[in-house]
Amino acid sequence: MIGTPLVEMLLEQGARVRIASLDDPRSAHPKSEFMKLNMTSTRNCQKACAGMDYVFNLLGAKASPAMAMNKPYSFMIPTLRYNIELMEAARLANVQGYLFTSSVGVYEPAEVFKENNMALPFWNTFPSHNDWYAGWAKRISELQGIAWMLEYKFQHFAIVRPANVYGPRDNFDGKNAMVVPSLIKRAIEASESGQPLSVWGDGSPIRDFVHARDVAQGILFAMEYGAGQALNLGSGKGCTIKELVETICLHINPKLSITWDKTKPSGDLKRLMDTKKARAMGFTPQVNLSQGIKETIKWYLDNRSKMPKRYDIFNT
């Protein structure tokens, strides 16, 4: 989802790009080099890094919060191995720059998440219990990067912490999809069946939704200007779940009936990213929510009958 626009942007800048993934090779850009590799392996990570100047780590275990909580070991161990092995391989390959894609899950519970410049006081806090395993897995990798910088005087290490990312090529698997693709899929199915769309909670929680293309642009920005720092990447705007659902329905079926199941949990009331730091450095998101949702719906409708097979750590 983020890697595809990132690869396109790198190629436009004249870079020689290598992709290492377990996804379908047919999804890769034809001008890129594709290596089908399991990146939990030391040797495979070394193969991927060989001869490269910069490494963008977008590896991760895609899972809904419920899946991460119900299968914490299956989620946490691959996540740790991806990050630990790739970062060490990059260090041994003497790369010039390394970017780690972290998560909003690293933060302690708060309504607005502000960067801490990777300062040690950050470690006096704890991730939310809703992000417990994901948060700690990402924190460990951030700490590994800080240790790399300190011991080896490596200057060009950057961290990005995206908000709730969505866009074309998202994971629409009903079992572990995140909120935007899950709602899109269910809204389309409800519209086609003539049934109302049922949504958990009352729609009041506020979140920051950011398009994958903006995150990809932010990643490039952070690699160039954000060395030695952690940057939040988000839209900088709050959106209630109710507004999100209504936007999705507007682009699918404006007459679709919505029911709110208030017996189900709504989640944290407010979770927003403070993006002042990235914006002050010159980063500006370009895709508004309505435009991004419309684009994502179109991609899903065009591709749902031929969805490329994804590697799924929960079914291996």
Secondary structure, DSSP 4 states (H G I P E B T S, - for coil): --HHHHHHHHHHTT---EEEESS-GGGS-TTSEEEE--TTSHHHHHHHHTT-SEEEE-------HHHHHHSHHHHHHHHHHHHHHHHHHHHHTT-SEEEEE--GGGSPS-SEE---TT-GGGGGS---GGGHHHHHHHHHHHHHHHHHHHHH----EEEEEE-EEE-TT----TTT--HHHHHHHHHHHHHHHTPPEEEES-S--EE-EEEHHHHHHHHHHHHHH-TT-EEEES-S--EEHHHHHHHHHHHH-TT--EEEETTS----SEEEE--HHHHHTT------HHHHHHHHHHHHHHHGGGPPPPP-GGG-
